[in-house]
Each structure stands twice: as C-alpha cells, then as structure tokens.
C-alpha cells in the first residue's frame, strides 16, 4: 500500500481544482495550525548489577496543520522533532546518555509523522495515512519525547445508538523515542522484556520515526499488517463495554475485551469497577524466525480494578494474572509489539505484568488541589510483580518479586495558559534478578509541555 496516501491526496486536490477551485481555496484558508513544544529531562541512577548513572535533556514536540472541511474531506499533516541539549561526548556509545529522548545513535531527529486524508459523512468517518492511534493493543505510548505513530486506514461508524463500530487496517509502525529503552536485538531475555513492554523482538533502538512494515518491526519478517475490528457500547449509564480483535497476519490474533462501570451516591462518593481480558493465538503461516519460538502462541491475561472517588480524591487497587505455557512463545507471556499498554497493573516503567506466569497487584491514589485555588494534581502508586520461574527475563529458574513505587506531580500555572509542568519519579526494585544480583534504579523526570 506504499504511496497510497499520497496518491489519494493528489487525486483529491486534482478533483477539487477541476470542479471547485474557490472551495479548495477556502478549505486551506479555514485550516488551523496547532502543536506542542516539549522540554524533557530524565535522570536515572542504577544500583546492583548495573551501576551506570545516565541522563539526557531534549527539546522538541510537533507542529500540525489541518485544513478546513470541503464536502466532508479534510487533510492533515504534522512534523515531529526532538533535539538533544548538552548531550555528553561520544553520545552514540556513551552509556551515560539516556537514549529514550533521542533518535538513532542518540542524534536529534525530525520527520513527517502525520499525513492523512479524512472524510466524514453523517455518522461515518474515514481516516487514512500516517496518524496517531491510541487503542488497547496498538498505541502511541507517549512516555518520553516522541510518540509511536502508524500508517493506517480506519473507518468508524456511530449509526447504532450508543455504539461505535470500527474497522481498519494498519500497515506500518513508526517507533517513538521510548522504544529505545529496549533491545529486541539482544539476548532472549532482552527480547522477552521488549515484546512484553510494547516493542520489537528484533530491534527497538534504530527505528525512531521510520515507518516500517508491522511484521518487520515486530519479528523481522514482512507480513500483511494488522487488521482491526472493534465495537464499544455506552447505552447504560455508567457502563462501557468494548471488544477489539487484532489480526496480525502470519503472527497472531489478539482479542481485547473490557467492561467498566461507575456509579455515585448523593454523598458524593463514586465507586467504580473494571475488568479486562487479552487472549493471543498464533495465526497463518507464522513466518517468524523459529529462534524466537513463535511457532506456537498461546497466552491469556486478565486484570480487574476497583476504586472510589471522593470529592477530589481518587483511590484504586488492581490485580492481574498472566498465563504460562512452556510450549508457547515466551512461555505464554502476552506479546504487545506495537505500543499497546492497556494493563491496569503496569508501573510507570516496570511492565512485567505481561510476562509468563506473573501475578501483579497495584494500588494508586491521586488528589486534585483545585479547591485550594491551585491547578495542581498529585499522585502516588506502588505495584508488585510476583514472577514465575518461566517469566523469561530473570535468570532461568528464578522465581522473583519485582516492585515499583512512584509519584507524579502535574502543575498548570494560571499565569501561563496552556503550559503544563510535570515532575515524575519511579523507583523499581529487583527489576531483574540474576545469579550476580538485582537491578534497581531511581529515576526522575522533569517535563514542560506548552500546547498551542
């Protein structure tokens, strides 16, 4: 489907010029520019089997332009960029440079991340081309400087009351900067960590901003992409049901189901509950290199969450379980190579909940300080991963418990509209256990986002 988007855009322009030049002029006159300027500093201090202290600073973001609508059609494009500031010498190989804010070889990078044609008629919308997606098993995972992006062709419809239906096909994936934290080209343990954390089993470091075939990115084999079908229903007050099916040609079929329900009392107390399920099975010729043990894929993940909101305070707890199968790929862990990270029990960094046989629990709380006249939101969390000996990441045969505590502080100063300041911290313990010891770290992030 190479160049399909650009041909579609050209055809639209030619037709518009032929029949309604004045309207085409108005389409662009009514267009709007928007974007975000992002400053990011990250500092991680390892201890245990790794003793490196790494950091990085970058500034970047995106600039987007979207035309007005003509006969239901409009066009959009967005450029993305990240630029390192005061990066250490020998940046491409220096272990003290944090790679998650930068492009290949820790260089600055700029690229056309979005370029799409959109059409809307009544309750039906089509969007085709380079775009940002946020779905349960394929998402932007915007955790550092630049998000994951996709080349996709998506059709949605809301003709049925309280129901949204979607069908589409995703052909390419452009990894964001966070994927550079993983090394899918490394050891088997590295591959397990990468593919259960949202990224490739082959190479997670060198594809920032490059739109590559979905299969090539995930397992190193060119495939027919990922077909998507979904339905969501919100017809009962407080209840939301959603069902997604991802058919990754010649790799796997993933089903994601979720139900959430919330209600409130006159006292202002508002409880809520939710449950999610992910099932994966191998499909098609499964062209994956047998070295990666993908000839048989069989996994189940289930999670539940319960919480309560009282005024500006929100508290919840969640638990999850992932299956194990020593005859299956990554011992029955859940694979999510395209940025999908929807688990209730994930940490800020630690995503071990998808590893084989892992039982996870999490508690989190947040408070909105708006009643005190300040645009401040603070949150804390703690998550613990009881990992089976088949987890695939720790030294073979180790049954270990990893954990992560963290905080998040978000401040929107009243004096500067559209500016968000954010301070985050995460403190994983026993992130990886080996015969030589554990890997721990303390990490802090300082982020400023200005939207316009």
Beta strands, then each sheet from edge to edge (+ up, - down):
strand 1: 32-48
strand 2: 53-66
strand 3: 73-84
strand 4: 109-121
strand 5: 124-131
strand 6: 134-135
strand 7: 138-139
strand 8: 149-157
strand 9: 163-174
strand 10: 212-213
strand 11: 226-233
strand 12: 239-248
strand 13: 252-262
strand 14: 269-282
strand 15: 298-310
strand 16: 313-322
strand 17: 359-368
strand 18: 376-387
strand 19: 400-411
strand 20: 419-429
strand 21: 432-434
strand 22: 437-451
sheet 1: 10+ 9- 8+ 5- 4+ 3- 2+ 1- 22+ 20- 19+ 18- 17+ 16- 15+ 14- 13+ 12- 11+
sheet 2: 10+ 9- 8+ 5- 4+ 3- 2+ 1- 22+ 21-
sheet 3: 6+ 7-
end
